Amino acid sequence: MTDTLDIQGLRLRLPGAARPVLAGVDLTVAERETVALVGESGSGKSLTSRSVLRLLPPGATTEGTVSVQGQDVLAMDTGQLRQLRTHTAAMIFQDPGPRSIRCAGSVTSSPRACG
């Protein structure tokens, strides 16, 4: 059986950074397995997670492999990424940031305010 997620030797460099922000990340998650990424602020949890869907900052470069159900995410074209993101994997952001939603003529910052 193929692992659901397999990250091997992931290195991530951001433009202007003196050294990689991720260096040698290895992670394997089997089907039906639950894994939590835990670490200090700035330790790379979010960038590791974003690499699974290739939602990386502009200019970021990667080395290593990131496979979802046996498919190499880092080598996918835009159509394959769209398929992955809409049918196979998703990300729930820790802090999606401020969003303004217009409802009934007013602007709110919470969808719950729209009832």
N, C-alpha and C positions, 0 to 999 in steps of 0.2 A: 504494500500500500504506500502511496506517495504522501509525504507530509503535507499538511494544509499550508504551512508557512515554513520556509527554510531560508535563513539569512546566514551567509558564510563570508567571513572576511570583509565585511562592509566597511569601507573608508569613505568619508564624505568631506570634501573640501568646499569652503565657501569663498567667493571672491574677496580678496583682501585679507583673508585669515592667514596668519603666519604658519599655522599647522592644521592638520585635519581636525574637524570638530567631532568626527567619529573615527575611531581607528581600531579595526579588527573586531567588529561586532559579529558575534555568532549567536544564533537563536533558532531553535526548531520547535514548532508547535504542531502536534499531531491532531488528527480529527477528533473532535469532542473534548479536547484538552483546553483548559483555561489557564492563561498566563497573565501575570501582572508585571508591568515594568515599573520598578520602584527605584527612586534615586533622588539625589539632591537637585535643586533648581539648577538648570543649565548643564545637567549631566548627559543630555542627548536622548532622553526618552521620546520627546515629540518628534525630533528629526528622524529617529529610528522608525517610529510609527509612520511618519509621512513618507518615508522611502518605500514602504510596502505598496503604496499607491502611486509612487513617483510624483508626489506633490511637494516638490523641493523648490527652494528659492531660485530665481533666475541666476544662471551662471554657476550653479552648484555642479561639481563633478564627483562621480562615484567610481569606486573600484569594488570588486567582489561580486557576489551574487545575491539576488533577492528573488526567490521563487515562490509563487502562489499556485498551489495545485500542480506543481511541476513545470510551470511556465515562468520564464525569466522576465520579470517585470522591467528590469533595467534595459532590456533589449526590445521591448514592445514598441510598435508604432502607435500612432494616435488612435486608430480604430480599435486595436487590441486593448489599449488603455481604457477607452470608453466602455468596451465590453466588460472588462475587469471591474471598473468602478460602478457600473450600473447593474451587473448581474452576479458578481462573485464576492466582492469585498467592499466594505464601507468603513468610514472612520467617523466616530463621534468626537468632535473637538471638545477639549477640556474647557476652553474659553473662546467661544466663537467671536467675541468682541462685540462692541456696540452695534446694534442693528436698529434702524428706524423703520417702523411699520406704520403705514397710513391706514387708519380705519375711521370711518364716520367723520371725515373732515379734520381729524386731529392726528398728530404724530406722537407715537408712544415708543418706548424702548422695550416693551414686553409684549409678546403675542397674547398673553393672558389678559391684558387690558382690553383686548378687542372682544372678550367674552365668547 
